[in-house]
């Protein structure tokens, strides 16, 4: 793609002018940018760097024409960074220029300079305790009480300026502006502080510029910046006159004026230099037909942004999508709650149900459900993220459906985890697999709501849908993982699932018969699982590990297998314990590794080829040599037989379990229980036989021929 960007520059004052209200805010921030995160001390350090002549750094901008801007969520730079009410007071647009630029990289620095130089009332609004922690590096004394807040504006502290000059022999270039010379000040204590009653010993974090004791002490830095931009400042007398006027207007006492007049003139000269400092930037040019397809251009912009932004961390598609959702969210549909609060609440509900999701995971899941229910099964691509017509409807539609969506997600997740005992990270590893199941359930819930089912019919409908989940949930969540559907190249499969779910919605929308609709929903999940069988069976055929430490991979297969036979579950429902603590299950060996090695020592068989010998020795780490036991057992690290371990457990000592019945249910023959009395080849054969039996039953489970007997 030719001519995608240009190399440009502007003076720092021009750049800030474009981002301020005076220019109608021509420099904007795309909403896919993260929020402003710098703290007040960082702003002072940036100004100190500029005054020392250190480089500001380059920026990355994006040229957007007037028509394109309306389609891309954006915001102006904030006049007041409000960290109390989480609101942003942005500059107001006066008129719309013909073109705009958006900051793809450099938002933090530009916003910081505006807070310092933008003018009166530009600054931070923060809780007093946060001011104390960030500015004074200490915690506020006493109980927290009322959440007092203060607004701080960046000022030059003339007293500290004079003291610093004295230490530096009046050499401005050596002044450390971070050493109290630049300070955040509450200029108007009546309007820039909370009105809650303060205790007598209350310690305000910021000095009050309007206090009598501070008369003539503080000058708003933006006023010096503005005066430095006066074209009439040329000769020394001009700077002397300008400085005198500033000091006079701030009622600085004569003694102080005599001490800082000349250094303040030098500071004004320095600010004049900083204003004209050249800021270089790369500019992604506006789209032209000569660049090729618009989708390719949009993909490139998103890639450029995500690779250069967020402090070196690549932004995800989900973060950008959430920016759109926040931008268009209709709070009136959800009790006047913001998108941030709604997603946070849903995350907390799901966590209580046993599923912990990061915001990215939840946004991905919700976006998938939206694609199936509202976007004709079209999953958002990266190129869609800057196309308003494709993504703008999402926020409105999600906020409208949010109550139903939340209830559907929570109730289904709770059913899976609390009723069926499935655990995140053990029985399902992919949120994509969960998203498909949740989308299916949401479509079923919406169908029921749309058809106005009466109470008894509605109850029957819900039971039918739950029955479908009961027959397919584990098979889908587990088999889709075994079948390798959620690897790095899963995007096409995710898109295919969304398309099929959307077609399910269309197929049932006009179906008024409850029984027929239920059959269609049930058949859908059964067909989805049926398509996994061959690949899942192939996975089971290949399932084996080479090292003792890797047998954890058998946890889910064994967890399912224990529940596929009623007698087996009866015998193993109560986990074996060595002590009184509640057990935590893990995969352990039936024939201990060290015992296995000792059995092989000295064993000779002339008919056993080296290849067959290695095969037999490898049997120790097959699934047939593993069972689920309490983690405290650690059979692998000893030389005891399984029978000896069992004799030491509480359940067998108390005759709650009988060895012969327990072993039969778990497909353990005498060789498995007491391998020290058999040859290695006999033990290997017993393990192979048990492995085959376990895998056969698991395949039958995937195929729907066996089901859980523990429910």
URHU-V55451 format. One record per backbone hydrogen bond with DSSP energy under -1.0 kcal/mol. CO is the residue of the C=O (numbers start at 1). NH is the residue of the N-H. If there is no record, write none. Layout:
co = <CO	CO>
nh = <NH	NH>
This chain:
co = <4	6	8	10	11	12	13	14	18	18	20	20	21	26	28	29	30	39	39	40	41	42	43	44	45	46	47	48	49	50	59	60	60	61	62	64	65	68	69	73	75	77	79	80	80	81	89	89	98	100	101	102	105	106	107	108	109	110	111	112	113	114	119	123	124	125	126	127	128	129	130	131	132	146	148	149	150	152	153	154	155	156	157	158	159	160	161	162	163	164	165	166	168	171	172	176	177	181	183	185	185	186	188	192	199	207	208	211	212	214	217	219	220	221	222	223	224	227	230	232	235	236	237	238	239	240	241	242	243	244	245	246	247	248	253	254	255	256	257	260	261	262	263	264	265	266	267	268	269	270	271	272	274	275	277	279	280	281	282	283	284	288	289	293	294	295	296	297	298	299	300	301	302	303	304	310	316	317	318	319	320	321	322	323	324	330	331	331	338	339	340	341	342	343	344	345	346	347	348	349	350	358	359	360	361	362	363	364	365	366	367	368	369	370	370	371	375	381	382	384	387	387	388	391	393	394	395	396	397	401	402	403	404	405	406	407	408	409	410	411	412	413	414	415	416	423	423	423	428	430	431	432	433	434	435	436	437	438	439	440	441	442	443	444	445	446	447	448	449	454	455	456	457	458	459	460	461	462	463	464	465	466	467	468	469	472	473	474	475	476	478	479	480	481	487	490	491	492	493	494	495	496	497	498	499	500	501	502	503	504	505	508	513	514	515	516	517	518	519	520	521	522	523	524	525	526	527	529	530	532	533	534	535	536	537	538	547	548	550	551	552	554	555	556	557	558	560	561	563	565	566	567	568	569	577	584	586	588	592	593	594	595	596	597	600	605	609	610	611	612	613	614	617	618	619	622	623	625	627	629	630	634	635	636	641	642	643	645	646	649	650	651	651	652	658	659	660	661	662	663	664	669	670	673	674	675	679	680	681	682	683	684	685	686	687	688	689	690	691	692	693	694	695	696	697	698	699	700	700	701>
nh = <285	283	281	279	15	16	17	18	26	27	23	25	24	101	103	75	33	42	43	44	45	46	47	48	49	50	51	52	54	53	282	104	105	284	102	100	69	71	72	31	29	91	123	82	89	125	79	80	66	64	28	62	60	110	111	112	113	114	115	116	117	118	122	81	152	83	150	131	132	133	134	135	138	148	128	194	126	124	185	221	183	219	161	162	163	164	165	166	167	168	170	169	171	174	175	179	182	157	155	153	187	209	192	151	202	186	211	214	215	217	158	156	223	225	226	227	228	230	233	234	239	240	241	242	243	244	245	246	247	248	249	250	252	251	257	258	259	260	261	264	265	266	267	268	269	270	271	272	273	274	275	276	277	13	12	10	59	8	61	6	63	291	292	297	298	299	300	301	302	303	304	305	306	307	308	313	320	321	322	323	324	325	326	327	328	333	334	336	342	343	344	345	346	347	348	349	350	351	352	353	355	362	363	364	365	366	367	368	369	370	371	372	373	374	375	377	378	384	385	387	390	391	392	394	397	398	399	400	401	405	406	407	408	409	410	411	412	413	414	415	416	417	418	420	422	426	427	428	425	434	435	436	437	438	439	440	441	442	443	444	445	446	447	448	449	450	451	453	452	458	459	460	461	462	463	464	465	466	467	468	469	470	471	472	473	476	477	478	479	480	482	483	485	484	490	494	495	496	497	498	499	500	501	502	503	504	505	506	507	508	509	511	517	518	519	520	521	522	523	524	525	526	527	528	529	530	531	532	533	536	537	538	539	540	541	542	550	551	553	554	555	558	559	560	561	562	563	564	709	569	570	571	572	573	650	631	629	627	596	597	598	599	600	601	603	608	613	614	615	616	617	618	620	621	622	625	626	590	588	586	633	637	638	594	645	646	647	648	649	653	654	656	657	655	662	663	664	665	666	668	667	673	674	643	677	678	683	684	685	686	687	688	689	690	691	692	693	694	695	696	697	698	699	700	701	702	703	705	706	704>
